[in-house]
Amino acid sequence: MKWVKGAFSWLLSIATGIIVALLISIFIFQPTEVVGSSMEPTLQPNHRIYISKLPHTFKYEPEYEDIVIIDSRVDRPRTFKDDLRDNFFFNILSGAQDHTIWVKRVIGKPGDVLEFKNNQVYRNGKPINEPYIKEEMMYASDEKIIVPKDHIFVMGDNRNNSRDSREIGPVPIDHVLGKKLF
């Protein structure tokens, strides 16, 4: 009987550790891997980055130029089940690689008017100084985009090779899963 108590104690300790790690990675801090080249030269493919989940947990708005992790499925609401499924540890256990989670840079916040002309991004009528982009952007549009309340507009640093808000539209704040720490 003594070995049963010992085994139970070990199992309880392991289960507690797994639950604590899962809660930390859902609500506080999570490693993730950069997939693709849309954030070059700032982030390279397959680089591991660490993100703070606090912006998602407390639903606060990121700042201009923050690098954020987003759920690109902006056409549907997010649920707690999504938070579990998008968790780093779940992806390791399942072997899944989700192509709906993107790493991008914040370009526009609620109320901003964005334009794309002269191979540059204009925010509220002024060109944005973007020393972090890979090369001159080869994109123009006559459309003026007004970022709605509780949304942000994101773009990759490799503007000519990036799926971003130009394709999916502004991203709801609750689809911002975290902010890059280091």
LODRENTOR-577119 format. One record per residue: residue in three letters; x, y, z of N, C-alpha, C in turn; residue number from 1. Coordinates in pm, whole numbers, padded with zeros to 5 digits. Example, Ala and Ser with C-alpha at 12.3 -4.5 7.8 and 13.67 -1.06 7.14 Angstrom:
# LODRENTOR-577119
R type n_east n_north n_up ca_east ca_north ca_up c_east c_north c_up seq
R ALA 01319 -00569 00780 01230 -00450 00780 01320 -00330 00780 1
R SER 01285 -00225 00708 01367 -00106 00714 01290 00003 00787 2
# end
This chain:
# LODRENTOR-577119
R type n_east n_north n_up ca_east ca_north ca_up c_east c_north c_up seq
R MET 00080 -00121 00000 00000 00000 00000 00085 00128 00000 1
R LYS 00204 00116 00058 00291 00233 00063 00330 00278 -00077 2
R TRP 00355 00185 -00170 00392 00221 -00306 00276 00287 -00381 3
R VAL 00150 00250 -00347 00033 00312 -00409 00026 00460 -00369 4
R LYS 00048 00486 -00239 00049 00626 -00192 00160 00704 -00260 5
R GLY 00278 00643 -00273 00390 00708 -00340 00360 00737 -00486 6
R ALA 00303 00639 -00556 00268 00658 -00697 00161 00766 -00712 7
R PHE 00062 00765 -00624 -00044 00866 -00629 00015 01005 -00606 8
R SER 00108 01015 -00510 00172 01143 -00482 00248 01194 -00605 9
R TRP 00321 01106 -00673 00393 01142 -00794 00296 01187 -00904 10
R LEU 00191 01110 -00925 00093 01146 -01029 00027 01280 -01000 11
R LEU -00005 01303 -00874 -00066 01431 -00835 00030 01547 -00861 12
R SER 00158 01528 -00829 00259 01632 -00854 00274 01659 -01003 13
R ILE 00280 01555 -01083 00293 01571 -01228 00170 01640 -01286 14
R ALA 00051 01598 -01244 -00073 01660 -01294 -00079 01807 -01255 15
R THR -00038 01839 -01132 -00038 01979 -01087 00059 02061 -01172 16
R GLY 00177 02008 -01199 00275 02077 -01283 00222 02103 -01423 17
R ILE 00157 02003 -01481 00101 02020 -01616 -00008 02126 -01617 18
R ILE -00094 02125 -01517 -00203 02223 -01510 -00147 02364 -01493 19
R VAL -00048 02380 -01406 00012 02513 -01385 00079 02561 -01514 20
R ALA 00155 02474 -01580 00221 02512 -01707 00118 02550 -01812 21
R LEU 00009 02476 -01820 -00097 02507 -01916 -00161 02642 -01886 22
R LEU -00190 02669 -01760 -00251 02797 -01723 -00156 02914 -01753 23
R ILE -00028 02896 -01725 00070 03001 -01755 00074 03028 -01905 24
R SER 00076 02921 -01985 00086 02941 -02130 -00044 02991 -02193 25
R ILE -00155 02972 -02127 -00282 03025 -02179 -00299 03172 -02142 26
R PHE -00263 03209 -02019 -00296 03341 -01969 -00180 03438 -01952 27
R ILE -00055 03390 -01943 00054 03479 -01904 00167 03487 -02007 28
R PHE 00224 03375 -02046 00349 03374 -02120 00353 03248 -02205 29
R GLN 00402 03262 -02330 00406 03145 -02417 00516 03158 -02521 30
R PRO 00592 03050 -02542 00685 03051 -02656 00608 03019 -02783 31
R THR 00655 03068 -02894 00596 03034 -03023 00704 03041 -03129 32
R GLU 00675 02985 -03244 00772 02982 -03352 00722 03065 -03469 33
R VAL 00813 03139 -03532 00778 03219 -03649 00769 03125 -03770 34
R VAL 00654 03127 -03837 00633 03045 -03957 00627 03140 -04077 35
R GLY 00709 03115 -04177 00708 03196 -04298 00801 03316 -04289 36
R SER 00804 03392 -04398 00900 03503 -04411 00835 03641 -04407 37
R SER 00710 03650 -04364 00640 03779 -04370 00693 03884 -04274 38
R MET 00773 03844 -04175 00826 03942 -04080 00975 03968 -04101 39
R GLU 01032 03918 -04210 01172 03949 -04241 01186 04098 -04270 40
R PRO 01291 04162 -04235 01414 04111 -04176 01410 04106 -04023 41
R THR 01303 04156 -03960 01298 04161 -03814 01301 04022 -03752 42
R LEU 01218 03932 -03802 01211 03795 -03751 01232 03698 -03867 43
R GLN 01313 03598 -03846 01342 03500 -03950 01252 03377 -03933 44
R PRO 01226 03304 -04042 01146 03181 -04030 01210 03085 -03931 45
R ASN 01125 03017 -03856 01163 02916 -03756 01230 02973 -03632 46
R HIS 01240 03104 -03618 01291 03161 -03493 01187 03142 -03384 47
R ARG 01234 03116 -03265 01145 03105 -03149 01137 03242 -03084 48
R ILE 01015 03285 -03057 00994 03411 -02985 00907 03382 -02863 49
R TYR 00911 03473 -02769 00832 03459 -02646 00734 03574 -02641 50
R ILE 00610 03538 -02609 00505 03639 -02611 00438 03651 -02474 51
R SER 00398 03772 -02444 00317 03798 -02325 00172 03778 -02365 52
R LYS 00100 03696 -02291 -00042 03673 -02316 -00130 03773 -02241 53
R LEU -00068 03861 -02161 -00144 03956 -02081 -00232 04049 -02164 54
R PRO -00185 04096 -02283 -00275 04180 -02364 -00404 04106 -02400 55
R HIS -00394 03977 -02428 -00514 03899 -02461 -00597 03873 -02336 56
R THR -00531 03836 -02227 -00602 03805 -02103 -00681 03925 -02054 57
R PHE -00620 04044 -02059 -00686 04164 -02008 -00745 04253 -02116 58
R LYS -00739 04209 -02242 -00799 04279 -02357 -00753 04423 -02371 59
R TYR -00621 04447 -02355 -00577 04584 -02378 -00511 04598 -02514 60
R GLU -00519 04720 -02560 -00479 04754 -02697 -00327 04767 -02710 61
R PRO -00269 04701 -02810 -00124 04716 -02831 -00091 04856 -02884 62
R GLU 00038 04889 -02879 00086 05018 -02926 00132 05007 -03071 63
R TYR 00148 05123 -03137 00204 05125 -03272 00339 05055 -03272 64
R GLU 00367 04982 -03377 00492 04910 -03401 00513 04788 -03313 65
R ASP 00421 04759 -03219 00432 04635 -03142 00423 04516 -03237 66
R ILE 00498 04413 -03209 00485 04288 -03282 00389 04201 -03203 67
R VAL 00281 04160 -03268 00176 04086 -03200 00149 03953 -03271 68
R ILE 00089 03864 -03198 00046 03736 -03251 -00105 03745 -03261 69
R ILE -00160 03715 -03378 -00304 03729 -03398 -00365 03598 -03449 70
R ASP -00494 03585 -03426 -00574 03481 -03488 -00633 03545 -03614 71
R SER -00595 03494 -03730 -00635 03557 -03856 -00780 03526 -03896 72
R ARG -00848 03443 -03818 -00988 03409 -03850 -01080 03517 -03792 73
R VAL -01071 03635 -03850 -01142 03752 -03797 -01292 03750 -03826 74
R ASP -01335 03656 -03909 -01476 03649 -03946 -01560 03572 -03844 75
R ARG -01500 03530 -03734 -01575 03457 -03633 -01526 03497 -03493 76
R PRO -01612 03485 -03394 -01568 03520 -03258 -01473 03414 -03201 77
R ARG -01384 03457 -03113 -01295 03362 -03044 -01360 03313 -02917 78
R THR -01327 03190 -02878 -01381 03131 -02757 -01265 03081 -02670 79
R PHE -01297 03040 -02549 -01197 02982 -02461 -01143 02853 -02522 80
R LYS -01226 02782 -02594 -01183 02660 -02663 -01070 02693 -02762 81
R ASP -01080 02808 -02830 -00973 02852 -02921 -00843 02876 -02842 82
R ASP -00855 02938 -02724 -00736 02962 -02642 -00669 02831 -02604 83
R LEU -00746 02731 -02574 -00690 02599 -02541 -00624 02537 -02665 84
R ARG -00694 02543 -02777 -00645 02480 -02900 -00520 02550 -02954 85
R ASP -00511 02681 -02937 -00397 02757 -02989 -00279 02757 -02893 86
R ASN -00290 02684 -02786 -00187 02678 -02684 -00064 02604 -02734 87
R PHE 00053 02654 -02698 00180 02595 -02739 00191 02447 -02701 88
R PHE 00153 02414 -02577 00167 02275 -02532 00071 02183 -02605 89
R PHE -00047 02231 -02637 -00141 02151 -02714 -00084 02121 -02852 90
R ASN -00024 02222 -02914 00034 02202 -03047 00151 02104 -03044 91
R ILE 00230 02105 -02938 00339 02008 -02925 00282 01867 -02913 92
R LEU 00182 01850 -02826 00124 01718 -02804 00053 01664 -02927 93
R SER -00016 01753 -02999 -00093 01708 -03115 -00011 01703 -03243 94
R GLY 00105 01771 -03243 00187 01778 -03363 00129 01872 -03467 95
R ALA 00030 01952 -03427 -00039 02042 -03519 00045 02166 -03548 96
R GLN 00032 02218 -03667 00092 02346 -03701 -00019 02430 -03761 97
R ASP -00060 02531 -03687 -00176 02610 -03723 -00134 02730 -03808 98
R HIS -00188 02740 -03927 -00153 02851 -04016 -00251 02967 -04004 99
R THR -00333 02966 -03900 -00423 03078 -03877 -00368 03174 -03774 100
R ILE -00258 03137 -03709 -00194 03222 -03610 -00077 03292 -03679 101
R TRP -00083 03426 -03684 00015 03505 -03757 00091 03597 -03662 102
R VAL 00215 03626 -03697 00298 03724 -03627 00304 03847 -03717 103
R LYS 00262 03962 -03666 00256 04085 -03747 00290 04207 -03662 104
R ARG 00300 04322 -03728 00331 04449 -03661 00206 04538 -03663 105
R VAL 00181 04608 -03552 00066 04698 -03541 00097 04826 -03618 106
R ILE 00010 04857 -03715 00025 04976 -03799 -00084 05079 -03768 107
R GLY -00205 05031 -03737 -00315 05122 -03710 -00395 05081 -03588 108
R LYS -00445 05183 -03517 -00528 05162 -03399 -00666 05224 -03424 109
R PRO -00762 05198 -03335 -00899 05247 -03357 -00905 05396 -03392 110
R GLY -00979 05427 -03497 -00998 05565 -03542 -00896 05612 -03644 111
R ASP -00787 05539 -03662 -00687 05578 -03760 -00740 05563 -03902 112
R VAL -00697 05655 -03990 -00728 05646 -04132 -00599 05606 -04203 113
R LEU -00601 05491 -04269 -00482 05439 -04337 -00499 05447 -04487 114
R GLU -00390 05486 -04555 -00387 05491 -04701 -00257 05427 -04747 115
R PHE -00260 05372 -04867 -00143 05309 -04927 -00118 05375 -05061 116
R LYS -00019 05464 -05065 00013 05536 -05187 00162 05566 -05190 117
R ASN 00213 05588 -05309 00355 05619 -05327 00445 05514 -05260 118
R ASN 00401 05388 -05262 00474 05276 -05201 00499 05294 -05052 119
R GLN 00409 05366 -04985 00421 05389 -04842 00285 05376 -04776 120
R VAL 00290 05357 -04644 00168 05359 -04563 00154 05498 -04503 121
R TYR 00034 05554 -04516 00003 05683 -04457 -00098 05661 -04345 122
R ARG -00068 05716 -04228 -00159 05708 -04115 -00204 05849 -04082 123
R ASN -00334 05871 -04091 -00392 06002 -04063 -00327 06112 -04147 124
R GLY -00302 06079 -04275 -00251 06176 -04371 -00100 06193 -04375 125
R LYS -00027 06125 -04285 00119 06140 -04281 00186 06006 -04307 126
R PRO 00294 06007 -04386 00365 05880 -04410 00428 05829 -04280 127
R ILE 00424 05698 -04264 00483 05636 -04145 00631 05609 -04172 128
R ASN 00716 05645 -04080 00857 05611 -04088 00872 05465 -04045 129
R GLU 00916 05379 -04138 00922 05236 -04110 01061 05179 -04145 130
R PRO 01159 05204 -04060 01294 05155 -04089 01306 05002 -04080 131
R TYR 01206 04936 -04026 01210 04792 -04005 01164 04710 -04125 132
R ILE 01106 04773 -04229 01056 04693 -04341 01170 04642 -04428 133
R LYS 01146 04530 -04494 01249 04463 -04572 01287 04542 -04697 134
R GLU 01186 04591 -04768 01210 04663 -04893 01090 04752 -04920 135
R GLU 01103 04838 -05017 00994 04928 -05053 00868 04847 -05086 136
R MET 00756 04890 -05032 00630 04822 -05053 00579 04848 -05194 137
R MET 00546 04742 -05264 00489 04752 -05399 00338 04727 -05391 138
R TYR 00269 04817 -05324 00125 04803 -05305 00065 04942 -05299 139
R ALA -00043 04959 -05369 -00115 05086 -05365 -00264 05057 -05371 140
R SER -00342 05147 -05317 -00486 05132 -05317 -00549 05270 -05305 141
R ASP -00661 05290 -05373 -00732 05416 -05362 -00821 05420 -05238 142
R GLU -00836 05303 -05175 -00923 05290 -05059 -00859 05353 -04935 143
R LYS -00940 05426 -04858 -00898 05474 -04727 -00962 05379 -04625 144
R ILE -00881 05327 -04537 -00931 05233 -04436 -00938 05306 -04302 145
R ILE -01055 05304 -04242 -01073 05360 -04108 -01078 05240 -04013 146
R VAL -00983 05235 -03921 -00977 05123 -03827 -01092 05138 -03727 147
R PRO -01179 05035 -03721 -01295 05044 -03631 -01258 05037 -03483 148
R LYS -01352 05076 -03400 -01337 05066 -03254 -01308 04920 -03220 149
R ASP -01222 04899 -03120 -01185 04765 -03071 -01118 04678 -03177 150
R HIS -01048 04740 -03272 -00973 04668 -03375 -00835 04731 -03391 151
R ILE -00745 04658 -03456 -00616 04711 -03497 -00592 04670 -03642 152
R PHE -00497 04734 -03706 -00457 04700 -03843 -00312 04655 -03835 153
R VAL -00283 04536 -03890 -00149 04479 -03881 -00093 04450 -04019 154
R MET 00041 04456 -04028 00110 04422 -04152 00242 04353 -04118 155
R GLY 00289 04271 -04211 00421 04211 -04196 00529 04309 -04239 156
R ASP 00650 04289 -04188 00761 04377 -04226 00809 04349 -04367 157
R ASN 00785 04230 -04417 00817 04195 -04555 00691 04222 -04638 158
R ARG 00663 04350 -04659 00536 04396 -04715 00498 04329 -04848 159
R ASN 00596 04295 -04928 00567 04237 -05059 00544 04087 -05052 160
R ASN 00557 04029 -04934 00537 03885 -04916 00470 03860 -04781 161
R SER 00355 03923 -04761 00287 03913 -04632 00136 03908 -04649 162
R ARG 00075 03811 -04584 -00070 03811 -04569 -00098 03884 -04439 163
R ASP -00181 03986 -04446 -00204 04069 -04328 -00339 04138 -04338 164
R SER -00356 04248 -04269 -00485 04319 -04268 -00526 04372 -04404 165
R ARG -00432 04384 -04496 -00471 04423 -04632 -00560 04315 -04693 166
R GLU -00544 04192 -04649 -00623 04079 -04699 -00744 04048 -04611 167
R ILE -00724 04043 -04479 -00832 03999 -04390 -00907 04114 -04325 168
R GLY -00855 04236 -04337 -00919 04351 -04275 -00867 04374 -04134 169
R PRO -00922 04476 -04068 -00880 04504 -03931 -00906 04384 -03839 170
R VAL -00822 04370 -03738 -00826 04255 -03647 -00891 04297 -03515 171
R PRO -00995 04225 -03471 -01055 04256 -03340 -00951 04240 -03228 172
R ILE -00959 04325 -03127 -00865 04319 -03014 -00865 04181 -02950 173
R ASP -00981 04114 -02943 -00982 03982 -02879 -00915 03874 -02965 174
R HIS -00877 03908 -03087 -00800 03816 -03173 -00649 03841 -03162 175
R VAL -00610 03939 -03081 -00468 03962 -03053 -00433 03869 -02938 176
R LEU -00354 03766 -02967 -00326 03661 -02871 -00210 03694 -02779 177
R GLY -00128 03789 -02817 -00015 03826 -02734 00075 03925 -02802 178
R LYS 00175 03969 -02728 00270 04069 -02776 00410 04011 -02756 179
R LYS 00495 04030 -02858 00632 03979 -02851 00708 04045 -02737 180
R LEU 00772 03960 -02656 00857 04010 -02548 01002 04015 -02593 181
R PHE 01056 03901 -02638 01194 03891 -02684 01209 03766 -02767 182
# end
